[in-house]
Structures are given as structure tokens and as C-alpha cells.
Amino acid sequence: MNPDPPGEDDASISDEESRVAMRAFLQRSEVRLSTIHRVAQALLGGSALILLLPLFLRDAFPKMMTLLISSYDAGQHWLPIVAIGIAASLVILLPVPAVFLLVGDLLGFYFTSNTFGAHHTGVQEPDRVIFNPRFIIPGLGFNNDELSPGTRQLLAEGRDDEWTRGLLVPHSTDDNGWRDRFDTRSYEVWGVLADEGAAGDTERVRQAFRLAGLNRDRTLARDVARTEALIARHVLSIRTVVLRYSKALLLLIITTVVTLAASGLVDQAIREDPSGGKFTAGFPYRYLFLVSVVYALWAPLAARSVTAPLRMIQRHTPGVGQHRDVYLDKHTTQVESATILVTFLVLATADTAMVFASWKAGQGAGLAVGIVLFVLSIGAWVAALADFRATPRDTITALGLLLNGYEAPAPSEAMRAARARRQAPDVPGLE
């Protein structure tokens, strides 16, 4: 765990002093874990995200469907219909996987894959490992090496007390089948067969502790080692959770504002339509143009928002490297890299619909306005990515990793070459 070599003065520290220091460390660790879990609890509520979702989803789908269906029924050209449909769908649906990923991160924070060694599944089968998720913080047991012979006997008697066991196993054998169900579960997972009735309660208590993640080798030193690893896992997990929460929140705010603006334009078109919103003559191209402008504006705003948290962090710690350095860690920038690819698709489709609708709405003058806005939107999107250093290949890879649930890309050619040099340093041509 600690790569530093022992110091010269380590011999002056007695075993009892080390044990006192380990007890103090475990106390500090409990406070640290409690603080991290309070942060996660605040994110688990996610009230800002949950309250905003119904706000823009309520109007987004029906209004955009009105635009698309009326354009299709009136026989308008397919190009703006398809383009604006793709743009609207991506804008509306993008926050949903962002929240979904956040929930997945929180589950990874709160749970661990507690794998159990199971019994033999057949005569020729080896022991297999069983996946059984449990809460990340395991059960707490007293350290066996902290007991004197006298207190060890007293603790054994306390653990064997019927009322103590009653907390995990029903006190009465009239348990409505609880023991049979628990024994079945234990046998299916581990192949452990407890005695029937109260005679098997001691074994049932032991298996209940096992389900809670309580280790049998409970010593002070092992508790310290496990706690070090537990805190490291929590710190790494909460780092990912907070970053993705910040990105999802900013993205959802921008998406909500843009969606409300697009829905408002459709509402205005419905009020002005002589047929009362049926659009028998087709959806007005001037409003289709305005809706396209709104979605084209979303692309640079979303791109800037999703990359903002890391820029903010770097801004608060000036002089420590450059912002582009963060893109060396593909996991840290995975969500924003994938989002940038989506914003590019939205920009391309929205600009296509915008230029076409401007030409239909205003002929030559309208086309000139559409081209100017097209150039401005592209420029705004490029300017929004001024600090973005991921390559196009990285953005495509990030989207694929998110879809497949992976956290890092496959080994690169440079990494394979470095491994080859390490394994065969004397082979010619590998230097």
C-alpha cells in the first residue's frame, strides 16, 4: 500500500504505540467516510435534475411532434423534416442517459460486488465465484487480537446470548418458514447446510454476518488495511459522481431553456395558423427556420456547459499544469467527449434545416440570412471548444465506451509497444 521504505526511527515505535495509532486512524476513517456519504446523499436526492426533467419533457414531445407530423402530412420537403427531427430527438433525449449514468455511478458508490466462493456445482466442477452485491460499507466486528483470554470468553457468551442472536434469527422456532427460506438461500449460494430448528441458529448467525461482509479474520491491522482501501474506493467513486452530476446538471439546464424556447415558437405558430393548429398548408417555414436556429444555438451552449466543470476546477487551481492535460485521462472526460459528438450531430442537422427553411421562407434574402447564421453557429461551436483537446477518434471511442459500459479505452499502440519493451528489453528493434 505504502511504497515508502521504513524509516530509521521505526524501531523506536512499540507495538502498543502502533496499536494506539491504528485505533486513532480507524476513528478518523469513520469521520471521513461519514463526510463522503453525506456528499453522496445530497447527490442521491438529485432534486434539481428530477424536477427539471418533467418541466421540459412535458411540452417537448407533443410540440415537436406537431411540427413534424404537420410538415409530413402537408407534403413538405423531407430534408428539413428529417433534419429537425434528428436535432430535436437528440436534444430532448441526451439528458436522459446523463441522469441514467449518474444513477449508475451512485450505485457503484453505494454497492460493491461481494463475490462469494461457492460450493462445487458438480463432481468435476471447480469452485465458482458468486456475484452477490452488498452495501459498500461492511458489517463491523470486534477485532480478535484486541481480546484477552477473559474478555474473549465474555464476548463469546454475549454473542451466544439468545436475545443477541434474535436480532438476526427469529427468537422463536415458530418463524413462519423463515429458517427454511434462509437455509435454502445459504445452501444455494455456499452449499452450507444448517441444522434444522434452533440447533442451526449459530450457523445462521454466521452466514448472516457473511452476507453483511463481515470478515472472519478480524484483526486491527487487517481492519486498517481494509479501511485504507475502502476510503480510496470512496474517494475515487465520489470524484466521478460529482463531476458527472455537475455536467448533467448544466446540460439539463441548457436543454430545458432551449426546449422551452422551441416549444414556445411552435405554440406561436399554432396560434397564428388559420386552421387552428392543423397546418393544412404545412408548417410555416419561418417558424421552422426559428426552431432550427434555437437548436443550432443549443449545440455551442451544450458543448460549453458540459466542458465547464473541469475548466472551473482548473481555474481555481492556476499554475498547476494546463487544461489540456485533463484529456490524458480518458475516464475523466468520457462523458463530455461523447456529448461533444452529439452536439456536432445536432449542429449539422439543425444548420441543414435552418438553411433550407431560410431559403423557402425568404428566397435569396432569406438564404443569405441562413448562410450567415450557419457560419456564426459553426464559429460559436468551434469557439466553445477552444479548450477541448480530445480528438475526433476520442469522441467516437468515448461514445462507444459509454454504450458498452466501459471506463477506459483499449490498450493503445504506444502502450503495447511499451509493454513489449519491458518484457523483451534485449530484443533488437524494440529499443
Secondary structure as UniProt FT lines:
FT   HELIX           8..12
FT   HELIX           15..45
FT   HELIX           47..73
FT   TURN            74..75
FT   HELIX           78..93
FT   HELIX           95..110
FT   STRAND          111..120
FT   STRAND          127..135
FT   HELIX           144..146
FT   HELIX           149..159
FT   HELIX           162..165
FT   TURN            166..168
FT   TURN            176..177
FT   HELIX           178..190
FT   HELIX           197..200
FT   HELIX           201..211
FT   TURN            212..213
FT   HELIX           220..272
FT   TURN            274..275
FT   TURN            280..281
FT   HELIX           285..306
FT   HELIX           308..316
FT   TURN            318..319
FT   HELIX           323..328
FT   TURN            330..333
FT   HELIX           334..384
FT   TURN            385..387
FT   HELIX           392..404
FT   HELIX           413..423
FT   TURN            425..426
FT   TURN            428..429
//
